[in-house]
Amino acid sequence: MKAIVVTDESAGTAGMALVERPDPVVGGNDALVEVHASGFTPGELTWPGTWVDHQGRDRTPSIPGHEVAGIVTALGYGTRGLTIGQRVFGLTAWDRDGTLAESVVVESRNLAPLPGDVDFTVGASLPISGLTAWQGLFVHGRFESGQTVLVHGAAGGVGSVVTQLAKEAGAYVIATGRAADRAIALDFGAQEFLDLDSDALEDAGGVDLVFDVIGGEIGKRSAAIVRAGGMLVSIAGPPEAHPKEGLAVDFVVEADRDQLGEIVTRVRDGRLRTNIGHIASLEEASDALNPTGRIKGKTIIRVRP
């Protein structure tokens, strides 16, 4: 099969190459998925699982990409809940070969049905952004209707989903970003926008929940605006500062079939829009994932037409 591989951590996305790789072998409780579309997160090239297995052994050349939408073509022994020919989408394990390929083996529990009226490109854009937003708000953030939520990077892949889910659940949403992001963030449902280059973050006042995708100095300043009993949720690593009278948590997204079902249901009925900025073929993937300019939204690799 054709696949994108990486062999050198220091090279980053510039080290991507399109090669021929052996077809993957399906194991127990696994599903073999014919990939129709794949998502990719640049940060995964810094994750240990991309380069070594769970015992620390080198596993390069490895195939990146952990978001998939496609069709089940084979099932391993003991696999339940899926059928051959079924449309699915989901999140692959961090230390397995990924989805920038024509086929991928995925633990069956990490896949959810993809309805026939949801395009594969949309399905591939949802797992990381959707599950990160859902878990950050409702699992780790303990969100309650009526709270004020401040979303950093609200025009990005994760932030735009956080904004929509929070707004639908009854939040007052304050978005942050650059000036060029204002219209996008407001279009996704934010009631206010703060330009981090020109506005004072402290102008947001006390908020119940901060969803931080940036970290660093922004994360430190964010802790100071969390009101008593509030929460700072970070996907940018452990917070460097904690709210004085609130809680702080960082987490790594996990696959969850039921949550994927909740997310795709909202896509189908129009409550949730995905934020796709560019779609490219597998042959174009190396160039598309090494853009020379800023891409608004997520890049999706369409493996099959």
N, C-alpha and C positions, 0 to 999 in steps of 0.2 A: 504494500500500500504506500501511497504518498503521505509524507508527514513532515512537519516542521520540527527540527531538533535544535537543541542548544548543548554546547560542550564546554563552554568556558564562562564561569560566573563573572569574571572581570569584564567580559565583552558586552554583557547585558543583551538588550534586544538586537544590537548590531551584530551579534554572533549567531543569529538565527539563520538556518539553511533548510531548504526544501530537498528532501532525500527520499530514497526508497527504503522502507523498513518492513520487516516480516509482519504478517498479519498477527494480531494479538490472539492469545489462546484464552478461552473462557474457562473460569474455574468454578468451584462450588459456590453457590449463592450469588453468582455473578450474572450479568447480562452483557452480551456483545451488542453494541449499538453502532449502526451505520450512521456516521455523523453527517448531518445536513448543515448544521451551523454551530460555531464555537465562539465562546467568549474568552477573553484573555485579560488578566490584570498584571500590569508591568511589575508590581511589587512582588509577584510570586518568584521572580528571578533572584530575590534575596532570601527566600525561604529555604531552610536546609533540605526539606523534602524534595525539592527540585533537583538536588545534586547527589544526595546520598539516601540509602534506604534506612529503615528503622534501626538497623544495627550499625549505621555509620559507614557503610560500604559505598564506594563510588558507583553510581548507576547511570553515568553519562555514556553515550549521548541520550538525553532524555527529551521527551515530548512535552512541551508546556501546554497550558490551557486547562481549565478545570470546569468550565461551564459548557454544557452540551445540550443540543436538541437534535433528535434523530429518530430512527426506527430500530426496534429490537429485532435482531436477526438470529440470535441463538441464546439459549439459556443454559447455565451450568446446573450441575446436580444440586437438588434441594432448593432451587430458586422458586419463590412463590410470589404471587401478586402481580406478575407481568405475563404477557403472552407474546409470542413471535408475531411480528408485523405491527405491533403497537407503537404509536407515536408517544415519545417520552421526552422529558427534559429533566436536568438535575445537575448535581455537583459531584465531581469525582474526588477521590482521596488525594491528599496533597503529595503523598510519596509514591503514587503510581504514574505511569505514563498518561499524558493528558489528551485533550480533545482537538488539538490542532493537527488532525489526521483524518484519514478516510474512515477509520473504525477505532473504537475504544472499548475497553472492558471496564464496566462500572459495577460496584456492589449494588444489587437490585434494590436494597432499602434506600439508596440515595437517589432513586429515580421516581418521578411522579408522572402520571398520564398527562400528555399535552393534547388538549382538545383540537379537533380538526379545523376549527375556525381561528386558531392562533398560529401565525406564521412561525416557521422554524427560527428565523432571525430574531423574532421577539422572544421566543422561548429561550434562546441561548443568552439573551441579555438579562434574564431575570434571576438566575440562581444566586449569584454572589450579592448583587445589589439588593434584590428582594429579601433574601434571608437575613442579610446584615441589618437592613432597616427594620425588619419585623422583630428580630431577636433583640436588637438594641433598644427598641421602643418598649415592646411588650413583655419580654422575658427579663432582660437585665435592667431596663430603665423603669420598670413598674409604672408605666404611664397610666394616668387616669384622665378621663374626659374633663375638660375645663382647664387643664394645665397650660402654661405657656412654655413652648418648646423653641429653643434656639438651635438652628441647624447650620453648621459650617459646611461650606462647599455645596450649597443647596442647588446649584445648577449642574452638578456632576451626577455620575451614575448612581451612587449611593444616596447622596443628599436629596436628589429629586424624588426618590422613592420615599425617603423619610418624611419629606415635606407632605407628600400626598397622603401617606398612611396616617400621619399625625393629624392633618386637617380633617380627614374623613372621620377620625375617631374623636373629634371634638376639641382639638388643640387650637390655641392661638399661636401661629407660627411666625417666628422672626428668622429670616434667612440672612446669611452672610456670603460674601464673595467679592469679586472685583466689580468695577462699575459696569463692565460689559455683560455681567451675569444678571444684572437687575431684572431685565425684562423676562428672562427665562425663569428665574426663581419665582417671580410674581405670577407668571403664567402657570406654573405648577401648583400654585395655591397659597404661597406665603402672603401674609397680611402686611408684613414690613420687610424692608431690606436694609442691611448695613453694609456699606462699602468699607472693607477692612483697610483700604489704602487711605481713606479720607475721613471716615467716621470713627468715633470712639466706641469701642465695644461696650464700654461701661454705660453708654447711653441706653442700652437695652434694659437697664434696671435689673430687678430681681426676676429670675426665671426659674421654673420648676425643673426643667431638664435641658441640659446642653448635650447635643450629639456632635462629638468632635471627630473629624476625619483628618485634622491637620497636625495637632500636637504642638510641641515646642512652646514658643512664647505665647502663641494664641491659646494653647491649652492651659497654660498657667493663668493667663488673664481671665479665661472662661470660668475657672474655679471660683473666682471672686464674685461672680454675678449670680451664682446659684443661691437661691434663697433657702432659709432654714427648712430642713426636711427634703430638699431637692436632690437631684442626681446629675453627676457628670459622667456620661458614657463615652468611652473613647475606643476607636479602632486604630489609633495611631500609636499604640504601645501604652505601657503603664503611665498614668497621668503624673506629671512632675509636681503638681500641686493639687490639694484636695479642698473641697468646699469646707468652710469653717464649721458649718452646722448641717452639712449634707453628706452624701456618699459619693464615691468615685469608683468606677469599674472599667476595666478594659477587657475585651473578649475577642476570640477568634470565631468566625462564623462556622456553623456546623450544618451538615445536610439534614433536612427534615421533610419527609414526604407530605405530612399533613400541612405544614406551613407553606410549602410550594403550592399545594392545592388552594389554600386561602388566597395566595398571591395571584395565581392565574385566574381564579374566579373573578377577582377585581379587574383584571385586564379585560376579560370577556365582556363584563357588563359596563365597562367604560369608567369605572371609578379610579383606575390606575393606568397611567401611560408610561411606557418605557422610554428611555432617553438614549436613542441610538444616533450617533453622529456620523458614522461612516460604515459602509458595508464593502468588503473586498473578497476576492476569491482566495483559495488556498495558495495559488501561484503568486498572488499579489501580497500575501500575508507579511512577508519580511519588510517590504516597503511600507505597507499600511501601518504596521506596528512600530515603525521608526519615522514618524511624521516630522517634517521640517518646520511645521508651524503648529499652533495650538488647535487641537480638535475639540470641539464642543460636543459632549456626549460620548458614548461608548463605541468603540470600533468592534464590529462583529465580522468574523470570517465565515463566509458562506461557502461551505466545502462542496456542496452539490447544488446545481442550479434549481 
